[in-house]
Amino acid sequence: MKAVVMAGGFGTRIQPLTNSRPKPMLPIVNKPMMEHTMMTLKDLGITEFIVLLYFKPEIIKNYFKDGSDFGIKITYVVPDDDYGTAGAVKLAQEYIGNDNFIIISGDLVTDFDFKKIFDYHAQKDSKLTITLTSVDNPLEFGVVIANDEGKIEKFLEKPSWGEVFSDTINTGIYIIEPEILEYIPRGENFDFAKDLFPRLMREGIELMAGYAEGYWRDVGNPESYRDVYDDILTDKVKLKISGQQTSFPDGVLYSDEEYVFDKSIEFIGKVVLGKNVTLAKGVKLNNVVIGDNVNIGRDSKIRNTVIWNDVNIGAKAMLDGCVICNNNEIGKNVTAKAGMILAEGCEIGQLVSVEQDVTIWSDKVIEDASIISHSLILGSKYKNSIFEHGMVVGQSNVELSCEMATKLAEAFGAQLPVGSTILVSRDYHKNSRMLKRAFLGGMLSAGINVIDYSGIPSAVLRCNLSSHEEYTAGVHFRQKIDDPTSTVITFYNHEALRLNNDVSKKVEKAFFKETFRRVDYSKIGEIHESDHEKEYEVYKDGIKTLLKSHMFKCVDCRIAVDMMHGMAAEVFPDILNDLGVENIMFNAHPDEHRLANINALKKQSTADMSAVIKALKLDVGFVIYPYGQRLDIICDEGTKLTKQTTLYVVLLLLNMQAKAEGVKKRVFLPTWAADIVYFEHLEIERGQYSNFTIAQMKKYDLVATGEGNFAFTEFATHRDSMYASLKILEMMLTLEVKLSDLIATLPSFYYNISKAECSQALKGKMMRMFLEDAKGKESSTLDGVKIWLDKHDWILMIPDQYNNYLNLYIQAKNDTKGQEILATYMAKIEQWSK
């Protein structure tokens, strides 16, 4: 058997540790990570290795050479492009030959019994065996489910928590028969999980799951790199540590050469030393791994720390839980609390204090007596990823600094053609203004022209973006609604939809690798400022064209509108007046202080609107949230509608309109929306709203999130509360109905959204337990795990993407049954958590 080692990754998420080396070459107890794996396979008799390279291939080649120094034979394959995981293996087909082979990643640490994996593959007479294991957090991996015979039934690559259906994941270790390579096209980007596995399943080839027990960790980020060392030094993983062993009263020393140390030096736990290490008197080391050519000054105390090569540490340093990369100078009396990562080539002055979980990127000079309280270059939030659903969110002037905004612009601009034109806008908050200005400089540097809308509602920006083919993208800066200390930067593509995951990852890669495009001086972009008049006219004309404006003027229609101090107040009152809608306007002026406490503002707004609607007998009230996307409705009786009732009222109106027009209308809803009411003239599709294109959106007349967000695609494919409120009003008037009468027709049923506390580590297990509980019942894993307990009774569990709890959605015919379901599953979750 031969082994194929995947060693071509960029190591983007583990920056800055991979600044000068590929991830498989990160040292684990002073040997490259991939060396440990290869030597484990060598001990089982595998001596022929095919190593697939891509990023910095010369570093791996120079270290391993032909493999003879390690007692193995190595063949290197370096693709000329990114062909994906399976496509890269296809390039090595001529070296693999006619025997089965193992594929393994070069950037993992494991103590699996590979002999058992090989034996299982042979026993099952499998064509392709995927090695599985259970992990606490399955989000970064491919989740897999297999039947009792080991046949794989379903898998999903790198899911969100809502998509996770198990904590059993694909380790990336495969045993493959050579004929499987014939299913991989040559010279195309082809991935194992996304492309090959689905093709094989369609062809009727069984994929077998081999469950492996033991330690397995994908070293994907700096935290997991530190965790591996903690696991090694506390014996959670069986990893061979080479070198001479010397026992001390409180610990064991492993060293590559023989040392004689002063009696004042203490070794506690496991300590590993490379070559040419100098320890001065009074040094205390507790669970520390040190590389070559390291000097540690007198009376320094270091624990739970990894130190690479060529590092000098001054006297009386106090380091805890740190990763110190190559070529660093650390002065006297430096204190670093748990979690510091010091990239290569830095100089830390004397008496410097580094707070917890700080990352200092390469080639920084820290002056004497400095206090470093946050990461230099990046805030801690961005160690793993920048984007969340096409948005970048962070604390203003801390995580989202001007430097961060400029780099983000340069990374984004590098993905757009030179000479492109984008739209940029903001709300009126001073943080948004500051960050937008820093962002503009980065765009110009990349050769991108900018039309600066300054302060304008995002809905107006998106309308203009989708209306003009010459604009390639849009960016909007705003204060975070529920956290006034944070800013949200939202990126839109040329279709005015948020950036999808693929584009977001490209921007992230450019950001972390700093692969920016700085154009020649003659091609630097230009800024064109706008006075908003033209943009507002495009938006207003679009609405007036679609809505029957004469109808509002011909009927006795009066509404209340609360603008909640948002920028939509600059355009929406004019639209209402132009359409002849008699209105009473609330909170139509900027007020940063009231927006800073959104919950108090919502409560007061609802009370005021309700009182006015009842007293003046108005038809309806609309609450337009500050950034023009979310909508709340208050009916003619002064009652604020719940999110579910709001959705059903809109569906009832759309259903009646479809009937009047003699057509069927298409609607897209989230999986957790109630489905107890049947709408005869609506075709409703439920699923997960993610990475939609404009073509997909336009298949539907309405796309709703169930959170008060409505996209009526006749006007725009994005959420727009201003147009939605007018569309709802138009349907009410056309159909001559009151909202209170519609609400009265809705059946009484139980619908509840609850939260159950759940740590990040248990979320995968909860998904697996829910799926096991669903056996014998109708269920779905389209978004989370949904279990039907009766025709109309169901529970849906979706782990929250960012917080430590599970979202539980329950529908039942009545309150008694619904509360019984909630109590039953809360008890099960508590039991499963033990």
Disulfide bonds with the S-S distance in Angstrom:
none
